[in-house]
Amino acid sequence: MSFKQYKIVYCTPALYMAGGVERVLTLKANYFADHYGYDITIILTEGKDKPLFYPLSDKVKVVNLDIGFEELWTCSFFKKIFVYLKKQRLYKKLLKQELLRIHPDITISLLRREINFLTSIIDGSKKIGELHVNRSNYRNFEPGETNVLKNLFSKLWMNNLVSNLKQLDRFVVLTEEDHRNWPELNNVVVIPDPLTFSSSTYSTSTEKRVIAVGRYVYQKGFDLLLRSWALVEKSTSDWILTIVGEGDRSPYDSLIDELNIDRTRCKLLGPTDRIQEEYMSSSFLVMSSRFEGFGMVLVEAMANGLPVISFDCPCGPKDIIQNHIDGLLVENGNVEKLAEAIIWMIQHPEERQKMANNAVENVQRFKIEQIAEQWKLLFEAL
């Protein structure tokens, strides 16, 4: 089958990290280049000499402008302003040069620094913005980080962002739930993230093991999960909880002691590149996030034959889970209700297996073939 050969440029900071955005971008770029024959270029600003974390098709071109915004991480507040403005001017100049050289049909911003000037570059391309978090947590500060100045900055920043988004040809969000968060915009389209792997073998849902996956940060709510598990442990004698992810585990280690959780039945593991094996040796997944952009771990777990339990947090779970069909949605942040849902899943093996079967079927809508088709239709519409 032949497709119109679009020339597409993606703008994103870096591809050397093992992040979800990096993984999804790599998957889509590879698919568009290999299956649709699109001419894909990814323009980066960071990580000039660092290897790409996820393998890119040799048909995908990478241009690194080597701006080095990461230098801002180590600057004092006032120095940061001057360094940022200088680098931002350089970025605009170099990106404009590249777009005029490449002359793409479509330029896609992953809504980082280029969103402030992208629509002012007249290169003939249609401009799309692609958001991988939800609106309310776009500029999310960790607890204790907010103050009056930061709140004011956040407000000004959001007003400026909205005026930039209005000028895009299309603005893509991941969920219907987040779509409703942008009432000022009439150019919003919903396209979910694609499932990042396919599975031909599935969990038997008989292992007495519950799994949670994510970074050890406030957002993922592992503190809430451990408080729930302390309640679960009292009513089940032989199930274990395993949390898998990268980051600092020490606060959660301390909480395990504080809650008198049995360490032989609660494991905090580091990151793994064999996550499918972890899913396969579990019976269901729990997601305790306070907020999400989408909730890719839910989709991954379901693809491996696991029913899922999740807080009904913004945004993603209610777009992914069909409550009591392929998983359970729990009132956001309610530790007791989460414990009740986990106990119910443990005590109902037949319903658990039924949900597991439904999960495998229902998650097919997130396969790359389906998601790529939605993007193709969007490109054609433009």
N, C-alpha and C positions, 0 to 999 in steps of 0.2 A: 504494500500500500504506500502511495507517495503522499507526502505532506508538503504544505507550503514551507519553504526553508526560511524560517525567521532568523534574524540576527538579534541575539539577546545579550544584554550586559547586566550582570548582577553586581551591586556594590555592597560590600560587607567588610568589617575591619580585618578579620584574620581567619585562617583555616588550620592553624597549628594546634588548636585546643580540641579536647574530646567533648565538646558541648552538643546539646540537642539541635541548636540552630545550624551548627556546622555540619552535623550529620544529615539533617534534612536537606540543606542546600546542596550538599554533595550528591545525595541520592537523586534529587530532581535534575540537577545539571547533567549528571551521567545519563539519566533516562532520556532527557530531551535530545542530547547529542547522539546517543547510540540508537535510539528507537525512532525518533522523529527526524533525525538529520539536521536539527537546529544548529546554528553557528553560535556557540556559547562562550562568552568571556566573563571571567570573574575578576573584578578589580578590588584589590586589597590595599589597606594602608599600613598594616603591621606585619611583624614576623618575617622580615625579608629573607633571613638565612635559615629559617626553621622549616623542617619537613612538614608537609601536610599530614594531618592525623588520619583522615579517612581517604582511601584511594580514589583518585579522580581519573576518569576516562582520559586517554591520551588525545581524544577529540576536543576536550575542554581546554581552553586557553586561560592562563592566569597572568594577570599583570599586577605587580606589586609596586605601588607608588612610593613605598617606604617613607611615609609621613612621620610615623613614630609618635602617635597620640599617647601611647603608653607611658611616655616620659611624664605625662601629667600626674600619674599615680604617685610620683615621689616629690612633686612640687609643693611649696607652701601655697596657701590660699591666694595671695595676691600675685605671686609669680605665675600661678596656674592661669590666671586671666590673660596675662600677656602672651604666655607660651601658646595657649589655646588659640587666641586670635591670630597669631602669626602662622601657626600650623593650619588653621582653618582656611586662611587666605591662600596658602600654598596648595592645599587639597583642592580647593575650587578651581584654581588655575590649571593644575595637572589633570584633574578629572575632565574638565572642559576640553583640554587638548586631546585626551584619549577618546572621548566621545565623538569629537569632530574627525578624528583619525579613523575610528572603527565604523562610524555612521550606522549605529544599530537601529533596528525597527522599534525595539522596546528596551527601556532601561528600568531595572527593578532595584529599588532601594530597600534594604532590610531595616530601614528606619533608624539609621545611626546618623553620624554627623552631616552626611550629604543631604539629608532631608531639608536642611535649612536653606539650601541654594539650588537643589537639583532642578526644580521647575523653571529656574531663570536661565538655565543653559539651553540655548536654542540650537539643537543639533538634529531636529527632525524626528526624534524618537518619541514614542508614547511613554509616559512616565507612570510607573506603578509603585505603590508602597506596600510593604508586606510586614505585618506585625505579628510577633511570636510570643507576646505576653498579653494580658488583658489590660484594658485602659486604666482601671483604678490602681494597678500595680506597675504601671509603666516606669514611673520614677519611684520605685519602692525603696524606702530607707529602712534599715534594720531598726528594731525597737530601741528607743533611747537615742537615736540619731536625729530625730526630728526636732526642730525648734522654730521660732517665729520666722527667722530669716529664710530657713529652708522651705517652710510652708509657702512663704511669699514667692520665693524663687520657683517652686513647683507650679504655682498658679500662673505666673507669667509665662513660664516655659510651656505649659499646656495650652494657653491661649495662642502662643506663637505656633505651636505644633499644629493646632486645629486649622489655623489660617494657611499653613503650608500644605496640609492634607487636602484642603478644599481645591487646591490647584492641580492635584494629581488627576490623571485620567481614570485611574481606579485605585481603590484602597482595599487591600485584602486582609480580612481577619479570620481567625481559626474557628470561631464558634458563633452560632445564632445568638447565644446569650451575650457575647461581647458586641455583636452587631447592634444590639439595642442600646449599648453604652455610648454610641456615637450619633445622637439625634441631630447634631448640627450638619452632618454630612449626607449627601445624596449620591455618593460615588462608591459606597461600600459593597463589597462582594464577600461571601463566606466560602472559603476553600480550606478544609482541614489539612493538617499535616499528614503525610503518608506514613504507613507502617514501614519501619526501616529494615525489616527482614521478613522472609517467609518461612513458615515452619511446616514440616511434613510429619513430624511426630508430636504427640501431645502428652501433657501430664495425665497420669491415671487418677489424679485427685484423691489418692488414698494415703499419701505420705502425711504423717501427723506434724505437718510443718506449715507455718504461715510465713509469707515473705512480704517485705516492704523494700522499695528501691528508690534511691534518690540521694541528693547531696545532704550532708549533715549541716543543714542551715535552718534558721527560724521558719522560713517559708514552708518547708516540708513537714513541719509539725510532729517530728519524731518524739518530742517531749510529751505531746498529747497521746501519741500511740503507746508510749511506755506507761503512762498513767492508766490507759485502758487495759493494757496487758497485765498490769498489777491486779486488776479486777478479774480478768479472764483466768489468770493462773489459779485463783482460788477455787474456780469451779471446774477446771479440767486438770487432770493429773499428768498427762503424758504428751501434750502438744508443745511444740517449741516455736518461738518467733525468731526469724532471722532478718536483720536489716542489712542491706548491701548498698554501699555508696562511698563517694570520696568526701574528704573534709575532716574537720577536727571532731573526733568522737568523744573527747574527754568530758564535755558537759553531760553527755548522755550516759557515759560510764558512771559518773557521779550520781545521776538521777536513778540509775539501776540500784545503787547502794541505798540511796535515800528511801526508795520505795520498797526495799527488801525483796526485790525480784530475784528469783532463782537463776543464777548465772549459767547453770547448765542447760537452762531452757530458754535463754534469751541471748542471741549472738549478734554482736555488732561487727560486721565485716567491712573490709575496705573495698575499693572498686575492683571490678573483674571484667575481662574481655570475653568471658564465657557465661554471659547472663542467661542465655537460653537454658543452660544446664541447671542454673539456680531455679528458674521457673519450673523446669521439668521435675525437680525433686521437691516441689511444694504442692499444696492442695488448693490454696487460694491466695490472692494478693490483697493487701490493705493499703490504701493511699490516705494518709492523714494530713494532706496539705492544707494550709490556711488559705492559699490561693494558687491558681495555676494559669498558664497561658492556654493550655490544652489538656495535658495529662497523658503524655505519650506512654508512660509505664502501664496505664490501664489497657491501652490498645495492644502493647507488646505482650502483656500477661494473657490477655484474652486470646491472642493469636497462638499462644502456646497451650491453650486448653484450660486456662484457669478462670473460674468465676472471680469477680472482684468486689471489694467493699470499699466505698469511698465517702469521705465527707462531701456533702453537696456544696462544695466551695465554688467561688467564682474563679475562673470560668473553665468549662470543659466537661466535668463529670456528667452533668445532666444531658449533654449532647452525645455522650459515648455510651453510658449505662442505661439499659432499660430495666427499671427497678423491679426486682423479684423475677426477672426473666433471664438476664445474664449476669446479674450482680445486685448489690444492695446500695442504696443511697441513704446516708445518715445525716441528720441535722448538723450543719457545719459547726465544728468546734465542740460538740457535745460528747465528752469523754465516756459518760455512762452509756449513752446510746450506741457508741462505737463498740464498747465492750459487749453489749447485748447482741449486736449484729455478728460479731466474731463468734460468740458462744453459739448463736443460732446456726451459723454456717458449720461449725464443728459438730453440732449435735444432729444435723440433718444431711447425712451422706447422700441419700438418694436425690434430694432436691439440689444438693451441691453438684452432683454429676449431671443432672438435667441442665443446670445453669452453665456448666462447663461446655456442654455440647452446643448450647445456644450461643455462647460467647464466641466459639470458633466460627460459627456461621455468620453472626451479626457483624463481626469485625472485618469481614471481607470487603466491606464498603470503603475501608481505608487503605486498600492495597494500592501500590504506586500506579498500576494501570488505570484505576478509577480516578485517582487524584490528578494524574497527568492529563487525562482526558478533560477534566474540568478546567485546567490551566490552558489547554489547547483551545477550548471554546472561548475562553476569555481573550486570548491573543487574537483569535479570529474576529471576535466582536469589535476589537479596537482597530 
